[in-house]
Amino acid sequence: MDDTTKTRPHDAQRININERYELQYWTEKFGCTIDELKAAVAKVGVMAADVERELGRA
């Protein structure tokens, strides 16, 4: 399955910023930009709950 058919992350607890479809999913879920998402992941790691807290969307 390629990126054009995937719409949800493989692991809903971790964010993979290297997959285009995951960037789209998480930015829509958190209401943030790709740059904001990447910065949050760089700061707190890949766990979705930690990133959500960092972005203030919890």
Short mmCIF file of the C-alpha atoms (twelve columns), coordinates in Angstrom:
data_MODEL
# 
_entry.id   MODEL 
# 
loop_
_atom_site.group_PDB 
_atom_site.id 
_atom_site.type_symbol 
_atom_site.label_atom_id 
_atom_site.label_alt_id 
_atom_site.label_comp_id 
_atom_site.label_asym_id 
_atom_site.label_seq_id 
_atom_site.Cartn_x 
_atom_site.Cartn_y 
_atom_site.Cartn_z 
_atom_site.pdbx_PDB_model_num 
ATOM 1  C CA . MET A 1  0.000  0.000  0.000  1 
ATOM 2  C CA . ASP A 2  1.457  3.364  -0.944 1 
ATOM 3  C CA . ASP A 3  1.125  6.759  0.751  1 
ATOM 4  C CA . THR A 4  -1.794 7.791  -1.444 1 
ATOM 5  C CA . THR A 5  -4.075 5.114  -0.001 1 
ATOM 6  C CA . LYS A 6  -3.068 5.307  3.661  1 
ATOM 7  C CA . THR A 7  -5.061 7.727  5.752  1 
ATOM 8  C CA . ARG A 8  -4.378 6.729  9.360  1 
ATOM 9  C CA . PRO A 9  -1.134 6.073  11.213 1 
ATOM 10 C CA . HIS A 10 0.098  2.532  11.577 1 
ATOM 11 C CA . ASP A 11 0.591  3.094  15.319 1 
ATOM 12 C CA . ALA A 12 -1.900 5.559  16.809 1 
ATOM 13 C CA . GLN A 13 0.382  6.189  19.791 1 
ATOM 14 C CA . ARG A 14 3.468  7.249  17.835 1 
ATOM 15 C CA . ILE A 15 3.992  9.946  15.221 1 
ATOM 16 C CA . ASN A 16 6.156  9.142  12.212 1 
ATOM 17 C CA . ILE A 17 7.112  12.483 10.684 1 
ATOM 18 C CA . ASN A 18 8.798  10.699 7.779  1 
ATOM 19 C CA . GLU A 19 5.499  9.576  6.234  1 
ATOM 20 C CA . ARG A 20 3.496  12.132 4.260  1 
ATOM 21 C CA . TYR A 21 0.113  10.588 5.140  1 
ATOM 22 C CA . GLU A 22 0.970  10.657 8.847  1 
ATOM 23 C CA . LEU A 23 1.955  14.321 8.670  1 
ATOM 24 C CA . GLN A 24 -1.410 15.063 7.095  1 
ATOM 25 C CA . TYR A 25 -3.304 12.975 9.665  1 
ATOM 26 C CA . TRP A 26 -1.584 14.448 12.733 1 
ATOM 27 C CA . THR A 27 -1.662 18.074 11.561 1 
ATOM 28 C CA . GLU A 28 -5.391 17.774 10.917 1 
ATOM 29 C CA . LYS A 29 -5.963 16.019 14.255 1 
ATOM 30 C CA . PHE A 30 -4.002 18.592 16.258 1 
ATOM 31 C CA . GLY A 31 -4.912 21.633 14.167 1 
ATOM 32 C CA . CYS A 32 -1.297 22.630 13.634 1 
ATOM 33 C CA . THR A 33 1.157  23.140 10.806 1 
ATOM 34 C CA . ILE A 34 3.737  20.606 9.688  1 
ATOM 35 C CA . ASP A 35 6.485  22.815 11.112 1 
ATOM 36 C CA . GLU A 36 4.712  23.027 14.497 1 
ATOM 37 C CA . LEU A 37 4.259  19.257 14.538 1 
ATOM 38 C CA . LYS A 38 7.906  18.582 13.665 1 
ATOM 39 C CA . ALA A 39 9.096  21.054 16.308 1 
ATOM 40 C CA . ALA A 40 6.923  19.413 18.957 1 
ATOM 41 C CA . VAL A 41 8.194  15.941 18.004 1 
ATOM 42 C CA . ALA A 42 11.790 17.219 18.144 1 
ATOM 43 C CA . LYS A 43 11.157 18.635 21.618 1 
ATOM 44 C CA . VAL A 44 9.126  15.879 23.332 1 
ATOM 45 C CA . GLY A 45 9.535  12.782 21.166 1 
ATOM 46 C CA . VAL A 46 7.207  10.723 18.997 1 
ATOM 47 C CA . MET A 47 4.512  9.771  21.495 1 
ATOM 48 C CA . ALA A 48 1.241  11.314 20.311 1 
ATOM 49 C CA . ALA A 49 0.008  12.135 23.830 1 
ATOM 50 C CA . ASP A 50 3.220  14.048 24.605 1 
ATOM 51 C CA . VAL A 51 3.046  15.963 21.326 1 
ATOM 52 C CA . GLU A 52 -0.625 16.770 21.913 1 
ATOM 53 C CA . ARG A 53 0.229  18.176 25.369 1 
ATOM 54 C CA . GLU A 54 3.123  20.175 23.927 1 
ATOM 55 C CA . LEU A 55 0.878  21.688 21.280 1 
ATOM 56 C CA . GLY A 56 -1.679 22.564 23.948 1 
ATOM 57 C CA . ARG A 57 -4.405 20.520 22.282 1 
ATOM 58 C CA . ALA A 58 -4.959 18.020 25.113 1 
# 
